[in-house]
Amino acid sequence: MEKIQDQLKGNKHTIHGLNFYLSFFDDIAKLIPRDEYCFIVGGWVRDRILGIPVGKKVDVDIVVTSNPEEVGRKFAEAIGGKFFVFEKKGIIIKRPVICTVILEIDDYRYRFDFSQIKGKDVEKALIEDLKDRDFTANAMAVSIDDVLSIGAKQTIIYDPTGGIRDLEKGILRPISLENLKKDPIRLIRGFRIAGETDLELSEDFRKFVKEHGEIIRESPEDKITFEFLKILSIKTSAKVLRLMYELGFLEKIFPEIGKLRHVSDQGENHIYPLDEHTFKTVDMLEFILNNRKYIKEYIFEKIGNIKFLGEFSDIEALKLSALFHDIGKPDTFKKINGKITFYEHDKLGSEMVKKIGSRWRWGEDLTRFVSSLVRHHLRLFYLREADTKGTLTSRGILKFWRDCGDIAYHLFILSVADALASGDKKEEMDKLIDTMDKLEAFKSKEMARTSGKTLLNGREIMKICGLEEGPLVGKIKRMLEEAQVEGIVKTKEEAIEFIKKKIKEVSL
């Protein structure tokens, strides 16, 4: 940044072009007609100036004077990527057509967005395009020819809104408040960019969010969800969520979050108000994930492989669950004989999450995943209590794996984060980890031993009990499987006697 400051020249600066180089730019340059121009703009330019390392998710914005659809389509063919065309509707939209190319290579995901600038004076058209963007830090551009040329050390940065000056001050500033009004999704994007870059949001942006944050609801639901999940993909998203909450913006998206403020006392099992506990849970979750602390390695190996909405994973979904895990508490708060209770807040919270997921178009899989974690987020604490009292049974463990098998390891991590954010003592934390180890050991030994080895199959149960196909057959079969795991039933003869006895009990 100091070297750049020495080269300030009005709205243009110079810097070595190799700072902006990406191998795919060679492919793009070959597709630009001789008399046309191509510029790299936005976040790619910003992050290279800041010196932020290139991650596994690469987003590049490109503006061209030629046909963006033709360039994007040929580029996709050249690199083997997927090609999409998005049309924006509106009279004042400066870039009505966005052509997107997406390429996935192993763990890396590249996204290139192509749009067009028009005008006889190319530089003037470019400047107008940049001034119409969201933040000064995103309103900078470099010519792709400059980046790739032999003389790249004198690459010109077009910076008509003072982006570099703001970057040097560590500030993320909107180009104008009017630009925010024109496209309200820029509000949530501002929080995301600030979290990704460690830039401080400017005072005028904060003030605008406090006074006009509700305009975010004018944006399409899927765009809001996309930006919110991108915030959760930041390793330290908890501080971003907390800032959104402090400025009253988070509840503009999720009104349910605003109710957290109403519960200042959670009773004897918590040392923090509900809102503070909620954000500490997300914070503790990220600490566990980022530092691989508190949780044993076999659990970490079980997560991070589920995909949601194309480019997000179960890690973002886990953070979403942490944010909403106690969302049912404000509506279940009661004080009985001086004792604070939140009976069935897990059940209510799960139903609330289903409605939230539907409202914001999370998709069926993500909604089900998060609502299941919220529904069962107390499960490990009940099992820890039983383990402490010496009443933890094989049947209880088996029921846990049957009910929570697909989310069990995520539940382990969420439970530890929840406990840490509740102020659990060391002996309580140790017991929670010990209980999880017992659950895993049971699964590895007892369940593995009997898995797929039910002594009687469904058809045999139907014949012996005189049943027709239906849920009752499945229920009897599960009872038999549990009995096998517990060692109550060991032979086929014992299995027959067992189901005959159970069918009579069920029929009573």
C-alpha positions in Angstrom: 0.0 0.0 0.0 2.8 2.4 0.7 4.3 1.9 -2.8 0.9 2.6 -4.3 0.5 5.9 -2.3 3.7 7.2 -3.8 2.2 6.7 -7.3 -1.1 8.5 -6.9 -2.1 10.6 -9.9 -5.6 11.9 -9.6 -8.0 9.2 -10.6 -5.3 6.9 -12.0 -2.5 5.0 -10.3 0.2 2.7 -11.5 1.2 -0.7 -10.0 2.9 -3.8 -11.3 0.4 -5.8 -13.4 1.6 -9.2 -12.1 -0.3 -8.4 -8.9 -3.5 -8.9 -10.8 -2.4 -11.9 -12.9 -4.5 -15.1 -13.2 -3.7 -17.7 -15.7 -7.3 -17.7 -17.1 -6.7 -14.1 -18.2 -4.5 -15.4 -21.1 -7.5 -17.4 -22.3 -9.9 -14.4 -22.1 -7.5 -12.0 -23.8 -7.3 -14.3 -26.9 -11.1 -13.9 -27.3 -11.2 -10.1 -27.3 -11.4 -8.7 -30.9 -8.5 -6.5 -31.9 -10.4 -3.2 -31.7 -12.3 -4.0 -28.5 -11.3 -3.5 -24.8 -11.5 -5.7 -21.7 -11.1 -4.6 -18.1 -10.8 -6.5 -14.8 -12.9 -4.7 -12.2 -14.2 -5.0 -8.6 -13.3 -7.4 -5.9 -10.4 -9.1 -7.7 -8.6 -5.7 -8.1 -9.4 -4.8 -4.5 -8.1 -8.0 -3.0 -4.9 -8.0 -5.0 -4.2 -4.4 -3.8 -4.8 -5.5 -0.2 -2.6 -8.5 -0.7 -5.3 -11.0 0.3 -4.2 -14.5 -0.7 -6.3 -16.1 -3.5 -8.5 -18.7 -1.9 -10.4 -21.7 -3.2 -13.4 -19.7 -4.3 -12.3 -17.2 -7.0 -14.7 -14.5 -8.3 -13.7 -12.2 -11.1 -15.7 -9.4 -12.7 -14.9 -8.5 -16.3 -16.3 -5.7 -18.4 -15.8 -5.7 -22.2 -16.8 -3.3 -25.0 -17.6 -6.3 -27.3 -20.5 -8.8 -26.9 -20.2 -10.3 -23.3 -22.3 -13.3 -24.2 -20.1 -14.2 -27.1 -16.9 -13.8 -25.1 -18.3 -15.7 -22.1 -19.6 -18.6 -24.2 -16.3 -19.0 -26.0 -14.4 -18.7 -22.7 -16.5 -21.5 -21.2 -15.9 -23.7 -24.1 -12.1 -23.1 -24.0 -11.8 -24.0 -20.3 -14.6 -26.5 -20.0 -16.7 -24.4 -17.7 -20.5 -23.9 -17.4 -22.1 -20.9 -19.0 -25.1 -18.9 -17.8 -26.8 -15.7 -18.9 -28.6 -13.5 -16.4 -30.8 -10.6 -17.4 -31.5 -7.8 -15.0 -34.8 -5.9 -15.3 -35.2 -2.2 -14.8 -35.0 1.1 -16.7 -31.8 2.4 -15.0 -29.9 -0.8 -15.0 -26.4 0.0 -16.5 -25.4 -3.7 -16.9 -28.6 -5.4 -18.0 -26.9 -8.7 -19.1 -24.5 -10.6 -17.0 -22.8 -13.7 -18.5 -21.3 -16.1 -16.0 -18.8 -18.9 -16.4 -18.3 -21.3 -13.6 -15.4 -23.8 -13.4 -14.8 -26.3 -10.7 -11.4 -28.0 -10.4 -11.1 -30.3 -7.4 -11.7 -28.1 -4.3 -11.4 -24.9 -6.4 -14.4 -23.0 -7.7 -13.9 -20.2 -10.3 -16.6 -17.7 -11.3 -16.2 -15.1 -14.0 -18.9 -12.5 -14.6 -18.9 -10.7 -18.0 -20.8 -7.5 -18.6 -20.6 -4.8 -21.3 -19.8 -1.1 -21.3 -20.8 1.1 -24.3 -19.7 4.4 -25.7 -17.4 5.9 -28.2 -15.1 7.2 -25.4 -14.2 3.9 -23.8 -12.4 5.5 -20.8 -15.4 7.7 -20.1 -17.8 4.7 -20.3 -15.6 2.8 -17.9 -15.5 5.6 -15.4 -19.3 5.9 -15.5 -19.6 2.2 -15.0 -17.3 2.3 -12.0 -19.1 5.2 -10.4 -22.3 3.3 -10.6 -21.0 0.4 -8.4 -21.5 -0.1 -4.7 -18.3 0.7 -2.7 -15.2 2.8 -3.6 -13.0 -0.3 -2.9 -14.9 -2.1 -5.7 -14.9 0.7 -8.2 -11.4 0.2 -9.5 -10.3 -1.4 -12.8 -7.2 -2.5 -14.8 -6.9 -3.3 -18.5 -6.4 -7.0 -19.2 -3.8 -6.0 -21.8 -1.8 -4.0 -19.3 -1.8 -7.0 -16.9 -0.5 -9.4 -19.5 1.9 -7.1 -21.4 5.7 -7.0 -21.1 5.4 -3.6 -19.6 3.0 -4.7 -16.9 5.0 -3.0 -14.1 3.3 0.3 -15.2 -0.3 -1.1 -15.2 -2.8 1.7 -14.7 -5.5 1.4 -12.1 -8.6 3.4 -12.9 -9.9 4.7 -9.5 -12.5 7.5 -10.0 -14.1 7.3 -6.5 -11.0 7.2 -4.3 -10.9 3.5 -3.6 -7.2 3.2 -3.0 -7.3 6.2 -0.6 -10.1 4.4 1.4 -8.2 1.1 1.4 -5.2 2.9 2.9 -7.4 4.2 5.7 -8.9 0.7 6.1 -12.4 1.9 5.3 -15.2 0.4 3.2 -17.2 3.4 2.0 -20.2 3.4 -0.3 -19.7 5.5 -3.5 -23.0 7.2 -2.7 -26.1 6.5 -0.5 -28.1 6.7 -3.7 -26.2 3.8 -5.1 -27.2 1.8 -2.0 -30.9 2.7 -2.6 -30.7 1.6 -6.2 -29.7 -1.9 -5.3 -30.5 -2.7 -1.6 -28.6 -6.1 -1.8 -25.5 -3.9 -1.5 -26.3 -3.4 2.2 -25.7 -7.1 3.1 -22.9 -7.2 0.6 -21.2 -4.4 2.5 -21.2 -6.5 5.7 -19.8 -9.4 3.8 -17.0 -7.5 2.2 -16.0 -5.9 5.5 -15.8 -9.3 7.0 -13.8 -10.8 4.2 -11.3 -7.9 4.0 -11.2 -6.6 7.6 -12.1 -3.2 6.4 -14.1 -0.9 8.7 -17.6 0.1 7.5 -17.8 3.9 7.1 -20.0 5.9 9.4 -22.3 7.0 6.7 -22.9 3.4 5.7 -23.7 2.5 9.4 -26.0 5.4 9.8 -27.8 4.5 6.5 -28.3 0.9 7.7 -29.7 2.0 11.0 -32.2 4.4 9.4 -33.1 2.5 6.2 -32.1 -1.1 6.7 -35.6 -2.3 5.9 -35.0 -1.7 2.2 -33.1 -5.0 2.1 -36.5 -6.7 1.9 -36.9 -5.2 -1.6 -34.1 -7.6 -2.8 -34.9 -11.1 -4.2 -35.0 -13.8 -1.4 -32.4 -16.0 -3.2 -29.9 -13.1 -3.5 -30.2 -12.3 0.2 -29.7 -16.0 1.1 -26.7 -16.2 -1.2 -25.0 -13.2 0.4 -25.9 -14.3 3.9 -24.4 -17.8 3.3 -21.3 -16.1 1.9 -21.0 -14.2 5.2 -21.2 -17.5 7.0 -18.4 -18.9 4.8 -16.1 -16.3 6.4 -14.0 -18.0 9.1 -14.8 -15.2 11.6 -18.4 -14.6 10.6 -19.6 -14.3 14.2 -18.2 -10.7 14.5 -20.0 -9.8 11.3 -23.3 -11.2 12.6 -22.8 -9.4 15.8 -22.3 -6.1 14.0 -25.4 -6.7 11.9 -27.3 -7.3 15.1 -26.0 -4.2 16.9 -27.0 -2.0 13.9 -30.5 -3.5 13.9 -29.9 -5.0 10.4 -30.0 -8.7 11.2 -33.6 -8.5 12.4 -34.6 -6.7 9.2 -33.8 -10.0 7.5 -34.9 -12.3 10.3 -37.4 -10.5 12.6 -37.3 -13.5 14.9 -33.8 -12.6 15.9 -35.0 -9.3 17.3 -36.9 -11.2 20.0 -33.6 -12.4 21.5 -33.2 -9.0 23.1 -36.3 -9.7 25.3 -34.7 -12.5 27.2 -32.1 -11.0 29.5 -32.1 -13.9 32.1 -32.0 -17.5 31.0 -31.9 -19.0 34.4 -29.4 -21.0 36.4 -27.9 -22.9 33.5 -26.7 -19.8 31.6 -24.5 -16.9 32.5 -25.4 -14.7 29.5 -28.5 -13.0 28.1 -30.0 -14.9 25.2 -28.7 -12.7 22.5 -25.1 -12.7 23.9 -25.3 -16.5 24.3 -26.4 -16.9 20.7 -23.6 -15.0 19.2 -21.1 -16.6 21.6 -22.3 -20.0 20.3 -21.5 -19.0 16.8 -18.2 -17.6 18.0 -17.3 -20.8 19.9 -18.3 -22.9 16.9 -15.9 -21.0 14.7 -13.1 -21.2 17.3 -13.6 -25.0 17.4 -13.6 -25.3 13.6 -10.7 -22.9 12.9 -8.4 -24.3 15.6 -9.6 -27.9 15.8 -10.0 -27.6 19.5 -12.2 -29.4 22.1 -13.4 -32.0 19.5 -11.6 -35.2 18.6 -10.2 -35.6 15.1 -12.6 -38.4 14.1 -15.5 -35.9 14.3 -13.7 -33.2 12.2 -13.2 -35.9 9.5 -16.9 -36.5 9.3 -18.0 -32.9 8.3 -17.5 -30.5 5.5 -18.5 -32.8 2.6 -22.2 -32.0 2.2 -23.2 -29.4 -0.5 -26.1 -27.0 -0.3 -27.3 -24.6 -3.0 -24.4 -25.3 -5.3 -21.4 -23.8 -3.6 -22.1 -23.9 0.1 -21.3 -26.7 2.6 -22.5 -28.1 5.9 -20.1 -25.8 7.6 -22.2 -22.8 6.7 -25.3 -24.8 7.6 -23.8 -25.6 11.0 -23.2 -21.9 11.6 -26.8 -21.2 10.6 -27.9 -23.8 13.1 -25.9 -22.2 15.8 -27.5 -18.8 15.1 -31.0 -20.2 15.3 -30.5 -23.0 17.9 -32.4 -21.1 20.6 -34.7 -19.1 18.3 -37.7 -20.7 20.1 -36.8 -19.5 23.5 -38.5 -16.0 23.5 -41.9 -17.6 22.7 -41.6 -20.4 25.3 -40.3 -18.3 28.2 -42.1 -19.0 31.5 -41.3 -18.4 35.1 -42.8 -21.2 37.3 -42.3 -21.0 41.1 -39.4 -18.6 40.5 -37.7 -20.9 38.0 -37.2 -19.9 34.4 -38.2 -22.5 31.8 -38.2 -22.8 28.0 -40.1 -26.1 27.6 -40.1 -27.4 24.1 -38.2 -24.4 22.7 -36.2 -26.9 20.6 -39.4 -28.2 19.0 -40.9 -24.7 18.4 -37.5 -23.5 17.1 -37.4 -26.3 14.5 -40.8 -25.3 13.2 -39.7 -21.7 13.1 -36.6 -22.6 11.1 -38.8 -24.4 8.5 -40.8 -21.3 8.0 -37.7 -19.1 7.8 -36.1 -21.5 5.3 -39.2 -21.4 3.1 -39.4 -17.6 3.3 -35.8 -17.1 2.2 -35.7 -20.0 -0.3 -33.0 -22.1 1.4 -34.1 -25.2 -0.4 -35.5 -28.4 1.1 -32.2 -30.0 1.9 -30.7 -27.0 3.8 -33.9 -26.3 5.6 -34.3 -29.9 6.7 -30.6 -30.0 7.9 -30.8 -26.8 10.0 -34.3 -27.6 11.4 -33.1 -31.1 12.5 -30.1 -29.6 14.3 -32.2 -27.1 16.1 -34.8 -29.8 17.0 -32.1 -32.1 18.5 -29.7 -29.5 19.9 -30.5 -30.5 23.5 -30.1 -34.3 22.8 -26.4 -34.5 23.9 -27.1 -32.7 27.1 -29.9 -35.2 28.0 -27.5 -38.0 27.3 -24.7 -36.4 29.3 -27.1 -36.1 32.2 -28.1 -39.8 31.9 -24.4 -40.8 31.6 -23.6 -38.8 34.8 -26.4 -40.5 36.7 -25.4 -43.9 35.4 -28.7 -44.4 33.6 -27.4 -44.2 30.0 -28.7 -47.4 28.2 -28.0 -49.1 25.0 -31.5 -48.4 24.0 -31.1 -44.7 24.6 -27.9 -44.6 22.5 -29.4 -46.6 19.7 -32.4 -44.2 19.6 -30.0 -41.3 19.3 -28.3 -42.8 16.3 -31.6 -43.7 14.7 -33.0 -40.2 15.2 -29.8 -38.2 14.6 -27.5 -40.4 12.6 -27.3 -38.1 9.6 -26.5 -35.0 11.7 -24.8 -36.6 14.7 -21.2 -35.3 14.2 -22.5 -31.8 13.5 -24.6 -32.1 16.6 -21.5 -33.0 18.6 -19.8 -29.8 17.5 -22.9 -27.6 18.0 -23.3 -29.1 21.5 -19.8 -28.3 22.5 -20.1 -24.7 21.2 -23.4 -24.4 23.0 -21.9 -25.6 26.3 -18.9 -23.3 26.0 -21.2 -20.4 25.3 -23.3 -21.3 28.4 -20.3 -21.2 30.7 -20.1 -24.9 31.4 -17.4 -25.9 33.8 -14.4 -28.0 32.9 -15.8 -31.2 34.4 -19.1 -30.7 32.6 -17.2 -30.2 29.3 -15.1 -33.3 29.9 -18.2 -35.3 30.6 -19.9 -34.1 27.4 -16.9 -35.2 25.4 -16.8 -38.5 27.2 -20.5 -39.1 26.4 -19.9 -38.4 22.8 -17.0 -40.9 22.8 -19.4 -43.5 24.3 -21.9 -42.9 21.5 -19.2 -43.3 18.9 -17.8 -46.4 20.5 -21.3 -48.0 20.6 -21.8 -47.2 16.9 -18.5 -48.6 15.9 -18.9 -51.8 17.9 -22.4 -52.8 18.7 -24.3 -51.3 15.8 -21.6 -52.4 13.3 -21.8 -55.9 14.7 -25.6 -56.2 14.1 -26.0 -53.8 11.1 -27.8 -55.6 8.2 -28.1 -58.8 10.3 -31.7 -58.5 11.6 -32.7 -62.1 12.4 -36.0 -61.7 10.7 -36.8 -59.6 7.6 -40.0 -57.7 6.9 -41.6 -60.5 4.9 -40.9 -63.0 7.6 -42.4 -60.7 10.2 -45.5 -60.2 8.1 -46.0 -64.0 7.7 -45.4 -64.8 11.4 -47.6 -62.0 12.7 -50.2 -62.2 9.9 -49.6 -58.6 9.0 -50.0 -56.7 5.7 -47.4 -54.3 4.3 -47.3 -51.1 6.4 -45.8 -49.0 9.2 -46.5 -51.6 11.9 -44.1 -54.0 10.2 -41.4 -51.5 10.2 -42.1 -50.7 13.9 -41.8 -54.3 14.9 -38.6 -54.7 12.9 -37.0 -51.7 14.7 -38.0 -53.2 18.0 -36.3 -56.5 17.0 -33.2 -54.6 15.9 -33.0 -52.8 19.2 -33.4 -56.1 21.1 -30.6 -57.6 19.1 -28.3 -54.7 19.9 -29.1 -54.9 23.6 -28.4 -58.6 23.6 -32.0 -59.5 24.6 -32.5 -61.5 21.4 -29.6 -63.7 20.0 -31.2 -66.5 17.9 -33.9 -66.8 15.3 -36.1 -68.7 17.7 -35.8 -66.0 20.3 -36.6 -63.4 17.6 -39.9 -65.2 16.6 -41.0 -65.3 20.3 -40.0 -61.7 20.7 -42.1 -60.4 17.8 -45.1 -62.5 18.8 -45.0 -60.9 22.2 -44.5 -57.4 20.8 -47.4 -57.7 18.3 -49.7 -58.5 21.2 -48.5 -55.5 23.2 -48.8 -53.2 20.2 -52.3 -54.5 19.4 -53.6 -53.9 23.0 
